[in-house]
Amino acid sequence: MPHPAQIRDAVQVYIERQDRPVRTWHVQDEIANRLDTRHALVYEALMRLEQGGTICKHVSPENGTEYWFSPKSDTFCGKCGQLALPGVHTQPDCPRRKQTP
């Protein structure tokens, strides 16, 4: 059984390497299979990383699906969880809002 820190590190690296947000089940499957551990332990690592501000979660308003991404992402905003593409970011008060050219 892998150490919780090993699971946490694997989750963080996996999410930081993605070019777009990934669904919870995708992260759980990938890391659980790679480290031969339970999905619940991977989800626990996701929650702890989110609480620590290392990764961010966006919940789809349409269907409640959880998407995970790095706060360094250019696709989603780690401050408010909104799409952060130029002209699309919908939170005018967010300090990371990008202005349209």
C-alpha positions as CSV (number, residue, x, y, z in Angstrom):
1,M,0.0,0.0,0.0
2,P,1.5,3.4,-1.0
3,H,2.1,6.1,1.6
4,P,-0.5,8.9,1.6
5,A,2.3,11.4,0.6
6,Q,3.1,9.3,-2.4
7,I,-0.5,9.4,-3.5
8,R,-0.7,13.1,-2.9
9,D,2.4,13.8,-4.9
10,A,1.2,11.6,-7.8
11,V,-2.1,13.4,-7.9
12,Q,-0.5,16.8,-7.9
13,V,2.0,16.0,-10.6
14,Y,-0.8,14.4,-12.7
15,I,-3.0,17.4,-12.5
16,E,-0.2,19.9,-13.1
17,R,0.8,18.1,-16.3
18,Q,-2.7,18.2,-17.8
19,D,-3.5,20.8,-20.5
20,R,-7.1,21.0,-19.4
21,P,-9.2,20.2,-16.3
22,V,-9.8,16.5,-15.6
23,R,-12.8,14.8,-14.1
24,T,-12.6,13.2,-10.7
25,W,-13.1,9.7,-11.9
26,H,-10.3,10.1,-14.5
27,V,-7.8,11.2,-11.8
28,Q,-8.9,8.4,-9.5
29,D,-8.7,5.7,-12.1
30,E,-5.2,6.8,-13.3
31,I,-3.6,7.2,-9.9
32,A,-5.3,4.2,-8.3
33,N,-4.2,1.9,-11.2
34,R,-0.7,3.4,-11.2
35,L,-0.1,3.0,-7.5
36,D,-2.4,0.0,-6.9
37,T,-4.5,1.8,-4.3
38,R,-8.1,2.6,-3.6
39,H,-10.1,5.3,-5.3
40,A,-11.1,6.7,-1.9
41,L,-7.5,7.4,-1.0
42,V,-7.0,9.2,-4.2
43,Y,-10.1,11.3,-3.6
44,E,-8.9,12.1,-0.1
45,A,-5.6,13.4,-1.6
46,L,-7.6,15.5,-4.0
47,M,-9.5,17.1,-1.2
48,R,-6.4,17.8,0.9
49,L,-4.6,19.3,-2.1
50,E,-7.6,21.5,-2.7
51,Q,-7.8,22.6,0.9
52,G,-4.1,23.5,0.8
53,G,-4.5,25.5,-2.4
54,T,-2.2,23.3,-4.5
55,I,-5.0,22.3,-6.9
56,C,-8.4,23.7,-7.7
57,K,-11.9,22.2,-8.2
58,H,-14.6,23.5,-10.5
59,V,-18.1,22.0,-10.2
60,S,-20.1,22.2,-13.4
61,P,-23.4,24.1,-12.8
62,E,-25.1,21.9,-15.5
63,N,-24.5,18.5,-14.0
64,G,-22.4,18.8,-10.8
65,T,-19.4,17.1,-12.4
66,E,-16.1,17.9,-10.6
67,Y,-13.2,19.1,-12.7
68,W,-9.7,19.4,-11.2
69,F,-7.0,21.7,-12.5
70,S,-3.8,23.5,-11.4
71,P,-4.1,27.1,-10.2
72,K,-1.4,27.9,-12.7
73,S,-3.8,26.9,-15.5
74,D,-4.6,29.4,-18.3
75,T,-7.9,27.6,-19.0
76,F,-9.6,27.9,-15.6
77,C,-9.1,30.6,-13.0
78,G,-7.9,29.3,-9.6
79,K,-9.4,32.3,-7.8
80,C,-13.0,32.0,-8.9
81,G,-13.3,28.7,-10.8
82,Q,-14.6,30.3,-14.0
83,L,-13.4,29.9,-17.5
84,A,-10.4,32.3,-17.8
85,L,-10.1,32.6,-21.5
86,P,-9.9,36.1,-23.0
87,G,-13.4,37.4,-23.5
88,V,-15.0,34.5,-21.7
89,H,-14.1,35.0,-18.0
90,T,-17.4,36.0,-16.5
91,Q,-16.3,37.2,-13.0
92,P,-15.6,41.0,-13.4
93,D,-14.4,41.3,-9.8
94,C,-11.8,38.5,-10.0
95,P,-8.2,39.8,-9.8
96,R,-7.1,37.3,-12.4
97,R,-9.7,38.2,-15.0
98,K,-8.0,38.6,-18.4
99,Q,-8.9,41.6,-20.5
100,T,-9.9,41.1,-24.2
101,P,-7.4,42.6,-26.6
